[in-house]
Amino acid sequence: MTGTKEVIHKDMELFYSVIGQTLPPIQARNSFDLVNFLLNAVAALLWSVVASLIFSLIVIVAMRIFTVLTPGINEMDELKKGNIAVALVMMSFILAVAAVVVAVLLK
């Protein structure tokens, strides 16, 4: 039984070391600090706005590059006509760009 407890203890140490590297340290507090909470909430909101603006710019630039790489077809005219195939290709391209951006941000 003690061997099992040691293995579980080592696994938990590994788990906490991995989690501790990716998450910011959380300080134990006995009371709730409203000012600190509000500052963190405002900072998170501002960073979300900044991230969404940057992502929007990246998608716009990527779509311009996509348009240059596909001569002979005007994607916006095809979308206005209701061409589902073009819509699916553009959606896939935007999702691919989003995956690349997320991979870069999480690296």
HELIX and SHEET records of a PDB file:
HELIX    1   1 THR A    2  THR A   22  1                                  21    
HELIX    2   2 LEU A   34  LEU A   69  1                                  36    
HELIX    3   3 GLU A   75  LYS A   81  1                                   7    
HELIX    4   4 ILE A   84  LEU A  106  1                                  23    
END                                                                             
